[in-house]
């Protein structure tokens, strides 16, 4: 698992922050983006949507009831500790 996550974070360190935000309970698109902006500074909507979409496609995150959630409870605990 560590090597998979290392590859993901090599593409963008923003993935780490997005996953932490979601694991901390930020589920709405705007709330996750605000958390990322707080940590990294400005991120345009298109880039953020792309990052979040990639996490959904890779099954780290799922979209549920209009919000986002880490797909696996064990991973959620790992991401919370980042």
ABEGO torsion letter per residue (X at the ends): XAAAAAAAAAABAAAAAAAAAAAAGBABAAAAAAAAAAAAEBBBAAAAAAAAAAAAAAGABBBBGGBBBBABAAAAAAAAAX
